Amino acid sequence: MQTLNSIVFGWYPYLCLTVFLFGSLVRFDREQYTWRTGSSQLLRRRQLVWGSNLFHVGILFIFLGHFVGLLTPIRVFDMLGVSHGFKPIVAGGIAGLMCLVGIALLTHRRLFDPRIRANSSFGDTAILLLLFAQLLLGLATIPVSMGHLDGHEMVKFMDWAQGILTLQPGVSALIADVSPVFKLHLFLGMTIFLVFPFTRLVHV
């Protein structure tokens, strides 16, 4: 288990980041005209507007929250008096629910409208379902986080993420004992970065 933990949370992040960066650069260099959403905007437009707006607003807050929360040095939060516990969990939960409703609308539209489904590629549907699963996992971490309102678990993830970006050895051990739902959430999140350059997400 220790070896598997080291591979998944020590080596796999670098594979995902490398493919994400170089894959996006290569696609931009060779296939700039494929950097588009490719959405069927004239079909079920009201459902698209509601789903898209809820999803994009929610995902923006989630991304910024994860980016700032994981990569800001802990001493900065302590200096500003920002909690690692209850408030971030509530804010993340609200944004997650908005995003979940939005992606549920988008997924229903893509899977249950025959015209849209017929014009959807495998990649379109797969990335949507992947994001759906990631949101469900993210929301599933909230009950677990509520049992650690002192922020101790969150600090582990902050130390891990900052250790990965600063090339610190052995950082996978920092999260070896966290709940499996967190590990699945991290693994799927890294996998989304891995497939990012090859999907419509690249339009971001």
Protein Blocks (a to p, Z undefined) as FASTA:
>chain_A
ZZmmmmmmmmmmmmmmmmmmmmmmmmmmmmmmlmcgkiafkgokllmmmmmmmmmmmmmm
mmmmmmmmmmpcfklmmmnopafklmmmmmmmmmmmmmmmmmmmmmmmmmmmmklmmmpc
fklmmmmmmmmmmmmmmmmmmmmmmmmmnommmmmmmmmmmmmmnopghklmmmmmgcfk
lmmmmmmmmmmmmmmmmmmklmZZ
